[in-house]
Amino acid sequence: MAQIDSYLKRVRDVDGSDLHIASGETPKIRIHGKLTPLKEPAIPPERLSELLIEILDERRKGMYAKRNDLDMAYELPGIARFRVNLFRTRKGSAAVFRMIPEEVTQLEKLGVPMVVLKYAHLKNGLILVTGPTGSGKSTTLAAILDYINTNMKKHIVTIEEPIEFVHKNKKSFFTQREVGVDTESFAAALRACSREDPDVVLVGEMRDPETISLAITAAEMGYLVFATLHTNSAAKTVDRIIDVFPEEQQNQIRIMLSVTLKGVCAQQLLPKKDGKGRVPVNEILMGSTGLGNNIREGSIAKIVSLIETGRGEGMQLMDDSILQRYNEGTISSETAYLYAHQKQRFQHLAPKTA
């Protein structure tokens, strides 16, 4: 057993999500969104280096030495998998371990609107699950893919860095590829994807123009493509994709996106009023002729109106979801106001100042 394992078991035992360790610092565990220091001494730099090097094979040791940071997965059998980021600071080595449950949690247990399962029934197109780091994007996507796996006969190709949830074949068949291990890059894996006869493709992160362009092209070719972005609303998601490209390419991307974008699920995790965990709030956008027209014409601001008129189909704005959580008593008035996009709508919940 690696020496780091004792810390990772404690993350599980206290229902934490992340372990933060750094040279000369006391280890900390994120519990329900808040970092909590462990009651033990700081880890000396030499000791921390030993803990981290122990879990690296020779190839990863070489990559870490060359780049000074490294993304990888680490599995603790019977406990959980962890997404790991190793990096260097001015004080020495540091790392963050994000816990990934061994079993995929079903969507209804996550608290995400069940309407997002409509995405799973699409034959093709681009679906984006968006939100800040730590908002549960990967968990929501894993639940959607597990639904497909349970109910449909599909070939699902995932391209991730690193592989997070390991899916067991049910009705569907998975091919999971890890960037840096099984393929050179997201772009290289996407280029090869068309020769692998996929039905569904998961792109762990669309982080550069080439990857975004290839993901959109894959959706054009008839695959159902799921991907993530770090945006917090549907309108900002469309803007972000288009703005990544040089001005001379933006019109072409806008036209491609108007045809392929079939849905956006933006997500945040908000602290519960009782302090026991966090709860998701979601903005839901479904594809339509109106959405395609708005993207093609550059009328991105009209997407908000499109969502408002599509409430009967399950669409909702982020603020609708936040207000619902407040009205049901799950989150506090302070939290609702803090996370709301349109503050004036939540003015009656604003904290009173002296």
N, C-alpha and C positions, 0 to 999 in steps of 0.2 A: 504493500500500500504506500502510495506517495505521501510525503509529509503534508502536502497542501490539502489532502483529503479531509483531515480533521476539521479544517476551517469550512470546507464546502458542506460537510454534514451539518454544521451549525446553521448554515443558511437555510437548509431544509427544515431543521428542527424548530427554528423561530419563525417559519413561514416568510422568509425573506426572499428578495428577488435578485440581489447583487451582492457580491463581496468585493470591497475595495481594499487593496493592499498597496503600500508604497514604502520605499526605503525611509527608515527613521520615523515612521508614523504608526499610530495604533490602528490595527485593522478595523474596518467599519462594514456593517451590513445594512443594506437598504431594506427597511421594513415598512410596507404600506406607503412607499414613496419618500420616507424620511431616513436619512443616514444616521445610524446608531453605532457609536464606538463600542468595541468589545472591552470588557474589563480586564485588560492585560497590557503588558508593556509594549512599547513600540518595537517594530522589527528592525534590527540593524541591517544596513545595506548588504553585507556579506551573507547574512542568513537568508534574506529575501532572494538573492541571486540563486542560492542553493535550492530553495523551494521551487523556483520557476524553471531552472535548467533541468531539474529532475523529470519534468513532464514533457520535455522536448526531445524529439528524435534528432538524428544528425542533420537531416535536411532542414528542419525548422530552426535548429541552433544556428545554422549558416545564414538562413533568411533573417533571423532576429539580429545577428551580429552585423549584417550588411545594411539593413533598413532602419534599425533601432525601434521598430514596432512590428507587431505580428498579430494577425487575426487567425483564430483556429477554434476547433471544438475539442472539448475534453469530456470524456465519459466516465462517470463513477457508477459502475454496474449496481443496479438495485436502488440507486439514489436518484440520479438525474444526469442529463447532459448539460454542459455549460458552454456558452459562447464566450470565448476568451479574447481579450485584447491585451497584449503585452506591449509596454512602451517604456521609454527612458525619460527621466526628468533631470533637472539640475542636481537633485539629491541622489539619483541612482535609478534602479529599476522600479517599475510599478505595474500593476495589472488590475483589470476588472473582470470578474467572472459573473456572467448573467445566467441564471438558472433556467433551463428549458425542461419542462416536465417530460417524463418518458412516454406518457400517454397523451394523445391529443384530446383536449377538452372540447366537447360538443358545443355548438354555437349557442343553444338555448341556455346552457349553464354559464356562458361568458357574459350574458346580458346584452349581447349585440343584437340589433333588430333582425328577426328571422327573414325579413324581406331580402336581405343580401344573398340568400340562397337562390334567388332568381338569376344571379350572375352565373351560378353553377350550371344552369340549364341552357345557357347560350351556346350556340355552335361555334361562334368565332367572335373576335373583337378584343379590345384592350380594356381591362378592368384594373383600376388603380386603388390600392388601399394606402392611405396617407396619414401622416401625423408626425409629431415630434418623436425623438428617440425615447424608447421606453413606454410608448403609448399602446403597446399590445398589437401592433400591425402583424407581426409574424404569427402570433397566436390566432388572430382572426383568420388569416390566410390559411393556416394549417387546418382550422376547423372547416373552411369551405372545401379545401382539397380532400379532407377526410370524408366529407359528405359525398363528393364525387366518387371517391374510392369505394364507399359503402353501397352506392346506388347505381353506378354506371360502369360500363365496360370501356375504359379509356386508357390510352397510354399517356402518362403524366411525366413530363421532363422538368426537373427543378435544377436551377443554376443558382448556387448560393456561395457566399463567402463569410463564414463557413456554413456547412450544412447544419441546420438547427434541429428541426423535428425529423426524426427518422420514421418514415411511413412504411408500414407493413402492407404488402399487397392483399387486397380483398377482391372486389370485382374488377378493380382497375390494376394496372401494372405501372410501377414507378421506376424511373431512371433518375437517380439523384447524382448530380455532378458538383464537385467542390472546386471553386476557382483557386488556382495555385497548387492544386493536388491532381485533379482529374482533367483540368483544362487550363489554358494559359490565362484567359480573361473572360468576362461576361460576353464581350463582343465575339470572341473566338467560338465560344460555346453556342451563341445564337446563330452564327453563320453555319455551324455544323448541324444545327437543330433540324433543318428541313430534310436532311438525309436520314433522320432518326424516326421518321413517321410518327410525330407526336399528335395528340389531340389537344392536350392542355400543356402550357408552358408557364412555369413560374420563374420570374427574373427577380432575384433577391433584392437588387437595388438598381435603379436607373440613375447612374451617377455621372454620365458623360454623354455628349451628343451622339457618339457612335452607338452606344448601347441603346439609347432612347430611339434612335432612328431604326435600328435593327429590330427592336421590340415592336414598334409600330408596323414595320414591314412584315414581321411574322404574323401579326393580327390581320394584315391585308391579305396574306397568303391563305388565310382560312383557319388559323389556329386560335384557340381561346387563350389569351395571354394575361396572366396576373403579374403585377409588379407593384413596387412601393416607391413612395417619394416622401420627402420631409416637408409637407405642406399641411395647412390646417383647415382648408376649405376647398370646395370643388372649383370655384372660380380661380383661386390662386394656383391650383394645380394645373389648369389649362395654361394660365399665364407663364408659370414656371417652365413648362415643357417648351413652349414657343420661344421664350426669351433665352433659353440655353443656346439657340442656334444663331449664327450670323444673320444680319438683317436680310441679306440676299436669299437666304434659304427659308426664311420664316413663312412666306406665303405657301411654299410647297408643303412644309410641315403642317401648316394650318389646314390645308386641304386633306392631307392624309389623316390627320387626327379627327377631322369632322366626320370621316367615314368609319374610322375604327374605334373611337372611344365609345364604349357601351355602358360605362358606369364608374363612379367614384364613391368610395366610402372613406370619409375622413374620420379619424378617431382620436380622442383624448381620454386619459384616465384621470378622474377627479377623486380626491379624498372623500370618503364617506363621512357623514355627519357624526357617526358614533366612533370614528377613529379606527374602525376595524376593517381595513382594506380600502380598495379603490373601486370605482364603478366606471364603465365606459359610457361616453356620450359620442354620438355619431351624426355626421351629416351624410345624407344618402342622396345620390344623383343617379338616375336611370337614363340610359340612352334613348334618344327619340329623334324624330326628324327636326324638331325645334332646336335640339342641342346641336345637331350637325350644322344647321343654318347659322346659329349664333357663333360657333367656332369659325366657320368659313368666312363670315362677315366681320369677324373681329369684335363682335358684340358680347364680350365676356361678362360684362356687368349684368346682362339680361339672364344669366344662368341662375341668379338668385330668384328672379321672378318665375323662371321655369320650374324651380324646385317648389316654390310656394303654390303654383297651380297644379303641381303633380302630387300633392299630399295624399290624394285619394289612391294613388298607385304605390304609396309607401315611401315617397320621397320626404325628406325633412331637412331643415336647416340645422346647423350646429346649435344655435340658440334655442330652437324648438326642443331639442333633446335635453339641453341644460335646464330649461324651464320645467320640462316634464320631471326630471330627477328632483328638482327643488319641490315641486308641488306634491310629489309622492313622499317627501320627507327624507330622501336618501342623502342629499347634500345640504349644506348650510347656505344661508342667504349670502354670506361673505364669499363662499366658494363660487356660487352662481354668478355673482357680480364680477369676481376676479377673472373668470374664464370666458365670460360672455364677449361676443364680437361687437354687437351693437349695444354699447353701455347704456344709452338712453332708454332702451327697452327694459333695462333692469335697474333703473335709477331708484326705484322704491326699495331695492334690496341693498343699496350702497351703504357701506359702513358709515355710521354717524361720527362726525368729527366734533371735537370740543369747540 
